[in-house]
């Protein structure tokens, strides 16, 4: 039985890697089994969060961790923890769990104040080269962003000059790690000024050693997605790092009635993400290398099939890192890669490839393999052949 087909929803061939709008990733059946088993009974949510988060912290090698409703939720709760440092929230505890009602009141005025940050240290420093669509996670809770450097570069001095008495955190985008001030230098700067560094590593968990690398880096908080390469539920994430900041973030998360109430994570998802993380980290470096190599082999097959087609000016395999493999297909000026990509989306099954949304500036498509099911590259090649002929 296919519930999507019954609803009239098309199957998707995902050749643009993990994407929230396409469902994240394909969840391992063992994860689904664990979620099904967890659904059959009640649990004290705070106790479950603490115990699962403790194991996650041990797996990645950090002081503490917690499960969130996605990487954006991790950034919001992490930034809120930085905002409220020194507010008095540190004095509160959610234990014992059995006394939920009596302890729900004392900090409510603090955690329900956001996004009103008037009179608070509410400035986030971000390198301009690290700008990204997810920085709204900071502004949505009442922070304002100050950008350092320009669109091409940022120096340590420029980053330091941007710091003021109102700065509550320095944000770092790991997918832009190669531009501007390095993570190492950013952390040194943050420590020199006593300002937390929050790393957005949502989709940067490959190679798998990255999780422990970030935990050892000295960054105060790290946010990752649970529903992308880790292959947990699509609406989960992990926030890990300093124990005091994680505790502050938990005090604002569901089931309490503050900022994170609307970022609820179900008990089944917590268990599912934990199992997914275990499976993800059980893969040995040798097995991981074989996995990346298989993506390269499939990419080369696609390139060989498409390189001589009419309208194709160039086809090649690109892999700036072993885990970042693409079959890149560039077209002649008579063909719009952007229009071609949209036409692929209109098919049944709907085929999604990577393409520039600005049209002719980059007249090519990219085909990623980390989310392709076996044999789906053949369907992509057949669809492109039909269109180009």
Order of alpha helices (4+ residues) and beta strands (2+ residues): alpha-beta-alpha-alpha-beta-alpha-alpha-alpha-beta-alpha-beta-alpha-beta-alpha-beta-alpha-beta-beta-alpha-alpha-alpha-beta-beta-alpha-beta-beta-alpha
